[in-house]
Amino acid sequence: MATNKVTTNVIDMSGNTGGLVWAKGTTAERPTGVAGDVRLNTTDSRLEYKDNVDWRRFSEAAATPSVDFYADFLVVGGGGGGGKGANSSAQNAAGGGGAGGLRTSFGSVSGNSSSAESQLGLGVGVSYTVTVGAGGAGTSSSSSQEGADGSSSVFGSITSLGGGGGGEGLNTAEGRPGGCGGGNGGLHTGSGGAGTANQGGNGRRGNQFGNAAGGGGGTSGGGGAGTTGHDGLSVSITGAAVFYGGGGGGGEYASGRQSGGQGGGGDSGTNTTGALNGTDNLGGGGGGGSMSSASQASSGGAGGSGIVIIRYPNTRTITVGSGLTSSTTTDGSDKITSFTAGSDTVSFY
């Protein structure tokens, strides 16, 4: 095609009601170009120009990036660690760790039996932070100790808090607050650690004799008395139903384990062996330590790490920062990218 070079300083088109027709093509079809070139990107239907380094979108009047498409999300925080039983003749068991908080837009229910949230409107070429929260550490010291809290998971504006650690066995220890609350130590008869609205339930309490501690709160709810961990919530964002966010089982003065909640909650310890860890990438709480008549307190289990899952149209491509561990699958007309570790940014095209 011939090129016509315009040599005048001003091109006056004020008498026309039409518009300029720009060169156009997809992101993949971008030419090398020179500074000042302008084209219509048909991938995102935006005008872009070439600066001295790269192709850039023209600025827009909106204070926030415009929405190019919508995506579903599941964000689960890391589970809290279980407490350690008391190493004394008091026979005091420790509470199970609370599960990581859960927020999702997929399905009809989100954490703590709240309504599912709205999908996120995302922009093309915008960087979004993704962080997968680690589980709280288990307890293995020689003395009674409360469990460590889990860490929060993040996708853009969505944050799900880490679960609260389980209460220790020696004192009247309440479970710690978090996305889901940790279970109380055996001597504490009040409410378990507080969960967070729209993320997860409270931890449970044991009994006043100290030989049965409370289980951790789960993402489907929590509270009340009992040594088993509360169950998590089933979410089918990957195309298959999976339970996330089960609370850890509370320790007791007995040889058997108390079960963690469905969704990765760790079982409590026995009077001779340590509690089990919560399951990684489910955000389960760690099991609480138990106590034997021989003054042998078992250790609390670590909380399981959280997860971030994004479900978006398969016409979009995701770019993932090197600090994240991820995998992408397809379900129908959607892609599903699951992040299982790390922290970095992602963007879509």
C-alpha positions as CSV (number, residue, x, y, z in Angstrom):
1,M,0.0,0.0,0.0
2,A,1.3,3.5,-0.9
3,T,2.2,5.8,1.9
4,N,1.1,9.5,1.7
5,K,3.1,11.8,3.8
6,V,1.3,15.0,5.1
7,T,3.7,17.9,5.2
8,T,1.3,20.6,6.6
9,N,1.5,21.6,10.2
10,V,-2.3,21.4,10.8
11,I,-4.9,18.9,9.5
12,D,-8.4,20.5,9.9
13,M,-11.2,17.9,9.9
14,S,-13.7,20.1,11.8
15,G,-16.2,20.0,8.9
16,N,-16.5,16.2,9.1
17,T,-18.7,14.1,11.3
18,G,-16.9,10.8,10.9
19,G,-13.7,9.6,12.6
20,L,-10.2,8.6,12.0
21,V,-9.7,4.9,11.1
22,W,-6.6,3.7,13.0
23,A,-4.3,0.8,12.2
24,K,-5.7,-2.1,14.2
25,G,-4.7,-5.6,15.4
26,T,-4.4,-7.9,18.4
27,T,-1.8,-7.7,21.2
28,A,0.1,-10.5,19.5
29,E,0.1,-8.6,16.2
30,R,1.7,-5.4,17.5
31,P,4.5,-4.1,15.2
32,T,7.9,-3.1,16.6
33,G,6.8,0.5,15.9
34,V,8.5,3.8,16.7
35,A,7.7,6.4,19.3
36,G,4.5,8.2,18.5
37,D,2.8,5.4,16.6
38,V,-0.9,4.9,17.4
39,R,-3.1,1.8,16.8
40,L,-6.3,0.2,18.0
41,N,-5.7,-3.0,20.1
42,T,-8.5,-5.4,19.1
43,T,-7.7,-7.7,22.1
44,D,-9.0,-5.2,24.6
45,S,-10.6,-2.6,22.2
46,R,-8.3,0.2,23.4
47,L,-6.3,2.8,21.6
48,E,-2.6,2.5,22.4
49,Y,0.6,4.4,21.5
50,K,4.3,3.5,21.3
51,D,6.6,5.4,23.7
52,N,10.4,5.0,23.7
53,V,10.1,1.6,25.3
54,D,6.8,-0.2,24.9
55,W,3.1,0.1,23.7
56,R,1.0,2.0,26.3
57,R,-2.8,2.5,26.7
58,F,-4.0,6.1,26.6
59,S,-5.1,7.4,30.0
60,E,-8.7,7.5,30.8
61,A,-10.8,9.8,32.8
62,A,-12.0,7.2,35.3
63,A,-10.2,7.2,38.7
64,T,-10.0,3.4,38.6
65,P,-9.2,1.0,35.7
66,S,-12.2,0.2,33.6
67,V,-13.7,-3.2,33.8
68,D,-12.8,-5.4,30.8
69,F,-14.2,-8.7,32.2
70,Y,-15.5,-10.4,35.3
71,A,-13.9,-13.2,37.3
72,D,-15.0,-15.5,40.2
73,F,-12.6,-16.1,43.1
74,L,-11.9,-18.3,46.1
75,V,-9.5,-16.9,48.7
76,V,-8.7,-19.0,51.8
77,G,-6.3,-17.9,54.5
78,G,-3.7,-20.1,56.2
79,G,-5.0,-22.2,59.2
80,G,-4.0,-21.5,62.8
81,G,-1.8,-23.9,64.7
82,G,-3.0,-26.1,67.5
83,G,-2.0,-25.3,71.1
84,K,0.2,-27.5,73.3
85,G,-1.2,-29.4,76.3
86,A,0.0,-28.6,79.8
87,N,3.0,-30.6,81.0
88,S,1.7,-31.0,84.5
89,S,-0.5,-33.2,86.6
90,A,-3.4,-30.9,86.0
91,Q,-4.3,-33.0,82.9
92,N,-5.1,-30.0,80.8
93,A,-5.5,-30.3,77.0
94,A,-5.1,-27.6,74.4
95,G,-7.5,-26.2,71.7
96,G,-7.4,-26.9,68.0
97,G,-6.4,-24.2,65.5
98,G,-9.1,-22.2,63.7
99,A,-9.3,-22.6,59.9
100,G,-8.3,-19.8,57.6
101,G,-11.0,-17.4,56.6
102,L,-12.9,-18.0,53.3
103,R,-14.3,-15.6,50.8
104,T,-15.7,-16.6,47.5
105,S,-18.0,-15.4,44.7
106,F,-18.7,-18.8,43.3
107,G,-21.9,-20.6,44.2
108,S,-24.4,-19.2,46.6
109,V,-22.6,-19.3,50.0
110,S,-19.4,-17.8,51.3
111,G,-17.6,-18.1,54.6
112,N,-19.6,-18.5,57.9
113,S,-22.7,-19.2,55.9
114,S,-22.9,-15.7,54.4
115,S,-24.1,-15.0,50.9
116,A,-21.6,-15.4,48.1
117,E,-19.8,-12.2,47.1
118,S,-20.1,-10.4,43.8
119,Q,-17.6,-11.3,41.0
120,L,-14.6,-9.0,40.6
121,G,-14.5,-6.7,37.6
122,L,-10.9,-6.8,36.3
123,G,-9.0,-4.7,33.8
124,V,-6.7,-5.8,31.1
125,G,-3.0,-5.0,31.7
126,V,-3.6,-4.1,35.4
127,S,-1.4,-5.7,38.1
128,Y,-3.2,-7.5,40.9
129,T,-1.4,-8.8,44.0
130,V,-1.8,-12.5,44.9
131,T,-0.6,-13.9,48.2
132,V,-1.1,-17.4,49.6
133,G,-1.1,-17.3,53.4
134,A,1.0,-19.8,55.3
135,G,-0.3,-21.9,58.1
136,G,0.5,-21.1,61.7
137,A,3.3,-23.1,63.2
138,G,2.7,-26.0,65.5
139,T,3.7,-26.0,69.1
140,S,6.5,-28.2,70.3
141,S,8.1,-26.4,73.2
142,S,8.6,-28.1,76.6
143,S,5.8,-26.0,78.2
144,S,2.2,-25.2,77.5
145,Q,1.8,-22.8,74.6
146,E,-0.9,-21.4,72.4
147,G,-0.9,-22.1,68.7
148,A,0.4,-19.5,66.2
149,D,-2.0,-17.7,63.9
150,G,-2.1,-18.4,60.2
151,S,-1.3,-15.7,57.6
152,S,-3.8,-13.9,55.3
153,S,-4.3,-14.8,51.7
154,V,-5.0,-12.0,49.1
155,F,-6.3,-11.5,45.6
156,G,-6.5,-7.8,44.6
157,S,-9.0,-6.2,47.0
158,I,-10.0,-9.5,48.6
159,T,-8.3,-10.5,51.8
160,S,-9.1,-13.6,53.9
161,L,-7.6,-13.6,57.3
162,G,-5.5,-16.4,58.8
163,G,-7.0,-18.7,61.4
164,G,-6.6,-18.1,65.1
165,G,-4.2,-20.3,67.1
166,G,-5.6,-22.8,69.6
167,G,-5.6,-22.0,73.3
168,E,-2.9,-23.5,75.5
169,G,-3.6,-26.2,78.1
170,L,-2.1,-24.8,81.4
171,N,-4.0,-21.6,81.9
172,T,-7.6,-20.5,81.3
173,A,-6.6,-19.8,77.7
174,E,-9.1,-18.7,75.2
175,G,-8.5,-19.5,71.5
176,R,-7.1,-16.7,69.4
177,P,-9.3,-14.7,67.0
178,G,-8.8,-14.9,63.2
179,G,-10.6,-15.8,60.0
180,C,-11.9,-18.7,62.1
181,G,-11.4,-18.6,65.8
182,G,-9.1,-21.1,67.6
183,G,-10.6,-23.5,70.2
184,N,-10.2,-22.9,73.9
185,G,-7.8,-24.6,76.2
186,G,-9.5,-27.1,78.5
187,L,-9.8,-24.8,81.5
188,H,-11.5,-22.0,79.7
189,T,-15.3,-22.3,79.7
190,G,-16.2,-19.1,77.8
191,S,-16.6,-18.7,74.1
192,G,-13.9,-19.8,71.8
193,G,-11.7,-17.4,69.8
194,A,-13.8,-15.1,67.6
195,G,-14.1,-15.7,63.9
196,T,-14.6,-12.9,61.3
197,A,-17.9,-11.9,59.8
198,N,-18.4,-13.4,56.3
199,Q,-15.2,-15.5,56.6
200,G,-15.5,-18.1,59.4
201,G,-17.0,-19.1,62.7
202,N,-15.8,-18.9,66.4
203,G,-13.7,-21.6,68.0
204,R,-15.3,-24.1,70.4
205,R,-15.0,-24.5,74.1
206,G,-14.2,-27.7,76.0
207,N,-15.3,-28.2,79.6
208,Q,-14.4,-26.9,83.1
209,F,-12.4,-29.9,84.2
210,G,-9.6,-29.3,81.7
211,N,-9.5,-32.7,80.2
212,A,-11.3,-31.8,77.0
213,A,-10.4,-28.7,74.9
214,G,-12.4,-27.0,72.2
215,G,-12.1,-27.7,68.5
216,G,-11.2,-24.9,66.1
217,G,-13.8,-22.9,64.2
218,G,-14.5,-23.8,60.5
219,T,-15.5,-21.7,57.5
220,S,-19.1,-23.1,57.6
221,G,-19.5,-21.7,61.1
222,G,-18.4,-22.5,64.7
223,G,-18.9,-21.9,68.4
224,G,-20.6,-24.0,71.1
225,A,-18.9,-26.8,73.0
226,G,-17.2,-29.8,71.6
227,T,-13.7,-31.3,71.0
228,T,-14.1,-31.9,67.2
229,G,-13.2,-29.2,64.8
230,H,-16.0,-27.5,62.9
231,D,-16.4,-28.4,59.3
232,G,-15.3,-26.2,56.4
233,L,-17.3,-25.1,53.3
234,S,-17.7,-27.0,50.0
235,V,-16.9,-24.9,46.9
236,S,-16.9,-26.1,43.3
237,I,-15.0,-23.3,41.7
238,T,-12.5,-25.8,40.1
239,G,-15.3,-27.8,38.6
240,A,-15.3,-30.3,41.4
241,A,-16.7,-30.0,44.9
242,V,-13.9,-29.5,47.5
243,F,-14.2,-28.7,51.2
244,Y,-12.0,-25.9,52.4
245,G,-11.3,-24.5,55.9
246,G,-12.0,-27.2,58.5
247,G,-11.1,-26.5,62.2
248,G,-8.5,-28.5,64.1
249,G,-9.6,-31.1,66.7
250,G,-9.3,-30.2,70.4
251,G,-7.1,-32.2,72.6
252,E,-8.4,-34.3,75.5
253,Y,-7.2,-36.5,78.4
254,A,-7.5,-39.8,76.5
255,S,-5.6,-42.1,74.1
256,G,-7.8,-41.5,71.0
257,R,-7.6,-38.6,68.6
258,Q,-10.4,-36.1,68.2
259,S,-11.2,-35.4,64.6
260,G,-10.6,-32.2,62.7
261,G,-13.4,-30.6,60.7
262,Q,-14.0,-31.6,57.1
263,G,-11.9,-29.4,54.9
264,G,-8.4,-30.2,56.1
265,G,-8.7,-29.8,59.9
266,G,-5.9,-31.8,61.7
267,D,-6.9,-34.4,64.4
268,S,-5.8,-33.7,68.0
269,G,-2.9,-35.5,69.6
270,T,-3.1,-38.6,71.8
271,N,-1.6,-38.9,75.2
272,T,1.7,-40.2,73.6
273,T,1.8,-38.7,70.1
274,G,1.6,-35.2,68.7
275,A,-1.4,-33.7,66.9
276,L,-1.8,-33.8,63.2
277,N,-1.2,-30.8,60.9
278,G,-4.0,-29.1,58.9
279,T,-3.9,-29.8,55.2
280,D,-2.0,-27.4,53.0
281,N,-4.0,-25.5,50.4
282,L,-7.2,-26.2,52.2
283,G,-6.5,-23.8,55.1
284,G,-7.3,-26.4,57.8
285,G,-6.5,-25.7,61.5
286,G,-3.9,-27.8,63.3
287,G,-5.0,-30.3,65.9
288,G,-4.6,-29.4,69.6
289,G,-2.3,-31.2,71.9
290,S,-3.5,-33.7,74.5
291,M,-2.4,-34.7,78.0
292,S,-1.7,-38.0,79.8
293,S,-1.7,-39.0,83.4
294,A,2.1,-39.4,83.1
295,S,2.4,-35.6,82.6
296,Q,3.3,-36.0,79.0
297,A,1.7,-33.2,77.0
298,S,1.6,-33.8,73.2
299,S,2.4,-31.0,70.7
300,G,-0.1,-29.1,68.6
301,G,-0.2,-29.5,64.8
302,A,0.6,-26.8,62.3
303,G,-2.1,-25.1,60.3
304,G,-2.4,-25.8,56.6
305,S,-1.6,-23.2,54.0
306,G,-4.3,-21.3,52.2
307,I,-5.1,-21.0,48.5
308,V,-6.2,-18.5,45.9
309,I,-8.3,-19.6,42.9
310,I,-9.4,-17.4,40.0
311,R,-12.0,-18.5,37.4
312,Y,-12.2,-16.3,34.3
313,P,-13.2,-16.5,30.6
314,N,-10.9,-18.7,28.5
315,T,-10.6,-15.8,26.0
316,R,-8.2,-14.2,28.5
317,T,-4.6,-15.0,29.2
318,I,-2.9,-14.6,32.6
319,T,0.7,-13.5,33.3
320,V,1.9,-14.8,36.6
321,G,4.9,-13.3,38.6
322,S,7.8,-15.6,39.3
323,G,7.2,-15.4,43.1
324,L,4.0,-17.5,42.8
325,T,3.4,-21.2,42.3
326,S,0.4,-21.8,40.1
327,S,-1.4,-24.1,37.7
328,T,-4.1,-23.5,35.1
329,T,-6.9,-25.8,34.0
330,T,-10.0,-25.4,31.8
331,D,-13.6,-26.1,32.7
332,G,-16.1,-25.4,29.9
333,S,-15.7,-21.9,28.7
334,D,-13.6,-20.8,31.7
335,K,-10.0,-21.1,32.8
336,I,-9.2,-21.8,36.4
337,T,-5.8,-20.7,37.8
338,S,-4.9,-22.0,41.3
339,F,-2.2,-20.4,43.4
340,T,-0.7,-22.7,46.0
341,A,2.3,-20.8,47.4
342,G,4.1,-17.4,47.3
343,S,3.4,-13.8,46.7
344,D,3.6,-11.6,43.6
345,T,1.4,-9.9,41.0
346,V,-0.6,-11.2,38.1
347,S,-2.2,-9.5,35.1
348,F,-4.6,-10.4,32.3
349,Y,-4.7,-9.8,28.6
